[in-house]
C-alpha cells in the first residue's frame, strides 16, 4: 500500500509534466487518488487477519540455553506464543505476517512438540540447524525488522552440540531382528490387503524393489548420528553416467535408507544400529511442479509410518534441497561415473 501511495505521487507528477491537464485538474485527480488510497488502506486495517494463539499442549523440552535461543529466534512463527510488534499488526504487513505464521506452524510447532515422534524431532531439529547455518532462518525479511532474532555463531554451536547429543544417544540392541520381523509383517500385510501398503499423503507408496537397484552413494552423517545407503533406479543411474542431473529426467527415483549409528566400540569402529527411516524422491516435473519437480516421501520406524499430515510437508523438504541446486536438488550424488557401486 505504501508503494501504491508513492506511485500515485509519481503518476500525478507525470500528468503535470505532460501538460494535458490544468494545475487545478491535476490537483483534483491527486486528491481523488490519494483519498481512494486512504479509504482502501483504512478498510484493510479493519479486515486485517487476526493471529490466534491456541493453548500449548506439549511444549519443547530441552536445555534452557537451547530453549532460549529457539524462543527468541523461532517462537514468533513456530509456536503458539507469538509476540507481535506494533508494525506486525498494520496492513498490508499483517497479511504477510499471518500467512508466514500459518505456514510455519504447519511445518513444526514448538507448542505441540510432543506430538512429533522422537526420530522426526531429530530430523526437524537438524533441518532447523542447517537452515540457520545457511542463513535462511530466521527468514531474512523477518530478521531485518527483528534483529534480535538473529542466531550468533556461538549460539549455532550450542544448537549443533545439543542435536548431535540427541542423535548419538545409545540405542537398544536387537534392532536387526526387529527389522527382519517388520519386513515379514509388511509382506504378510501385502498378501492380505494391498491397500495397507504405506502411502504418503502425496500419493508416493512404499516399495521394496529398490533393493534390486544400484547403490549410488553411501554416507555417514556424524553430525546427526546416522548412516545411509542411497539407491537409484535405472533412469537415475543413466542420468548420472550421462551427467544429465540438472534437471534430472522424469522417472528418476532415489531411495535413501537411514540407520542410527551405534556408539563407537573399543577400537573406534561404528556400525549401523536401529532402523530410522526410508526417504524417497520421485522426479515428475508436472505432478510435483510446486517443489521443483520432485515428489518427496518418508517412511519412519519399523511400521514405516508415512511422514506428513498435509502435502505442504514437501515444502520443508525442497527448502533444504535448494541448498544443492547445482545437483538438481539432490544430495549425495557421485562426483564421477565410476563412483557408482556395482552390485
N, C-alpha and C positions, 0 to 999 in steps of 0.2 A: 504493500500500500504506500509506503514512503517513496518507493521507486516511482509509482504511478503519479504521486504528487509532483515530483520533480519533472516527470515527463509532461505534465500539464503546463508547468512553467516554461519548459523548453518550447512546447507547442505554441504558446501564446507569443513567445519571442519570435518564432519563425513567421507567424502571421503578421507581426508588426514589421518585420524586415521586408516581407513581400508587398506590403502596402496595398493589399486588396481590400482592406477594411480601414475605416477611420479609427482613430485612437479610442473614441467612445465605444465603438462597436467591439473593439478588441478587449476593452475593459469589461464589457458586459459578458463576452464569451468567457473571459478568465474567471469572472465571478461565478458564472453558471457552472463551469467545470470544477472549480475549487469547492463550491458548495455541494455539488454532487459527490465529489470525493469525500468530503467531510461527512455527508449523510451515510454513504456506504461504509466508511470507516467506523462510524458510531454504531451502525447496525451490527457490524461484525463483532463489536465488543459484547453486545447483548446476546449474540448467538454463538459466542466462542465455546468450545467444548470444555467440559469440566473434567478434572482428573480426580478420580476417587482412589482412596487408599484402603483396600479391603484389609481385614484383620490378618495379621501374620499368624500362620498356623504351624509353622515349623522352621524357625529361623536358622540361619547358618551358624554352626558351632565350630569354632576353631580358636587358635591362639588370639589373644586380644590385640596384639600388634598387627596380625593379619586382618582381623575383622575391621579394625580402624581404617586400614588402607581401603578395603572394599567399601566401607561406609562412606568415605569421603569421595572416592573415585567412581563408584559404581551404583550406589544405592538410589540415587535420584531417578535412575531409569530402570534398574534391575531389581527393584524391591517394591514393597507396599508402603515404604516410608519416604516417599518423595517430598523433598523440600524445595518448593518453587520460589524463585526470586521474583521481585515485582515485575520485571520485564518479561518473565516467562508467561505472565498472565495476560499480556497485551496482544491482541490480534494485529497482524497475522502470525506472530511468533507462537502464540498459544496453540494454533492449529498444528504447527510443526512439532512443538514440544509434546503435544498429546499423541501424535502419530508415532514419534520416536519411543515414547514410554510404552505405548501399547505393543509395539513390535519387540522392544527389549524384554518386556515381561514374558512374552511368548517364548523367547529363546532360553532364558533362565531367570528365575526369581529367587533371590536370597530369602524372601519371606516364606517361601514354600519349599525350602531346600530339602526337607526330609522326605518329600515325595519322589525324589530322584534316587535311583539305585546307586550304591557306592561306586560301582565301576563307571557309571555315567557321570557321577560327580567329579571323578578324577579327570575324565575326558573334558568336561566343561571347564574345570579349573585350568587345565593345560591350554585349552583354547583361549581363555582369558589372558594367561601369561604371554602366549605367543602374539596375541593381538596388541597387548600393551607394549611388548618389545618391538613390534613392527611400527609403533606409533599410530595405530588405527583405533586404539581405545585409551582413554575416553575419546569419543568422536571429536575430531579437530574443531568442528564448528561449536561443539559444546564447551570444549576446553578454552576456546577463545573468550567466551563470556563467563566461564567459571574456572579461572586459572588455578584455583586451589585444588581442583580435581586431578591435576596432572600428577603422574606417578614418577618419583625420582628413581635414579639408578639404584640407590641404596634400598628403596622400598621394593623395587623389582627383584633384587636379590633375596629379600625376605620372602616374597611370594614364591620364587623358584625353590628356595630351600624347603618351604612348607609343603609344596606339592610333590617335590621329589621324595620327601619323607613319607608321604602317603603312598606313593607308588612303589616304594621299595620295602614296604612292611612285609613281615613274614607271612607266607602263605601255607595253608594246611596241606599235609601230604595226602597221597592217594588220589590226586586230581586226574591222573591219566586213566585210572579205572572208571572214574565218574564220567569222563568224556566218552569212553567206549560204551558205557551204559546209555548215555544220552543219544549216541548215534543209533544204537539198536532201537531205542524208543522212537526216534524220528522215522526210521524205516517202517516200524510197525504202524505208526500213525498214518503214513502214506498209503499203506495197504488197506487200512480201514476207511479212510476218508481223505481224498485228495485235497479237499478244502481246508484241511488243517495244516497244510504247508505254510510256514511263517511267511507273511507277505507285508511289506512296508506299505504305509498309507498312500504312497505314490505309485503303487502297483508293481514294484520290483519284488519278486519272490525269491526265497532262499532256494538254492540248488546245490547238489553235491558234485556235479560234473566238473567243477573247477579243479578237482583233484587229478584229473587227467590232462590238465593244461600244463604248459611250460612255466617254470618259475622264472620270473623276470627280475626279481630282486629279493634280497634278504637284508633286513636292517635291525639294528639294536638301538632302542631308544633308552639310553641310560638315564636321560633326564626324567622320564616318566615311568621307568621300570618295566619296559615291555620289549618283547622280541616279535618280529613279524616276518612272514613269508608272503611275497606278492606274486600272484599268478595272473597270466594274461591269456585270453583266447587267441585263436589263430589270427584274427584280424588285428589284434593288439600287437602280437609278435611281428607280423608282417610290416605293420606301420613303424615299429621301432627299427627294424632292419633297413627299411627304405627311408628312414628319417622323415616320416610324414606324421609328425606329432603336434604340429601347430598350424591348423587344427588337426585333431585326431579324426579318423574316418568314422562315420556312423557304424554301429555294430560292434565297436570296440568295447570289451568288458574287462574290467580289472577287479580282482578279488584280493583283499588283504586279510590274512588270518593273524590274529593278535593273541599272544600269551603273556601273562605276567611273568617277570623274571624271579626265579628263586634267589635268595641271598647267596653270596659267594661261598664256596666251600673252603676248606683249609688251604687248598692250593691256588685259590683265587679264580677258580672256574665258575662260570654262571651257566644256568640251564633253564629251559622253559618250565614254568610252574603251572598254575591253573589257567584254563582257557578263559580269555577275556571277551573277545567279540570277533565277528567277521564283518568286514566292510566291503561294499560292492559299489562300483562306479560303472554306469552304463551310458554310452555315448549315443544320443539321439537328438540332433540339433533342433528338430521340430517339437518333439514331445517335451523336451526339457529346455526350451528356449529361454526361460526366465533365470536359469542357472548355468549360463554359458554353454548350453548343450549337453550338460552332464546330469544324469539322474543319480542320486545318492541313496544308499540304504545301509543300515547297520543292524546286525542281529546279535544281541548281547546275552551272555550267560549260557548255561547248559541247556536252557529251554529255548534258546535262540529267539528271544523276545525282540520283535521289531522296535526300533527306536523312533520316537517322534509321534506326538498326538495330532499334529497338524502338518500339512505339506510345507509349511514355512520353515520347518527344521532344516530343509535343504539350503536355505539362505545362509545359515551359520556355516554349513559345510563349504559352500562356494566362497564365502568371505575369507575363509582360511586358505583355500586353494588358490585364491587370487595372488597369493604371495609367490606363486610359481607360474606366472603367465607364460614365460618363455618355454615351459614344458607342456603347454596346452592345458594347464591347470592340474597337472598330475605330479605328485611327489614320487620320489624313488624310481625314476626312470633310468635304466642303464645308460651310461655315457657313451658306450660303444656297442656295436652289434655283437661283438664277441663276449660281452658281459652276460649274455643270456645263458641261463643254466639249462643244459640239455638233459632232460630226464631220461 
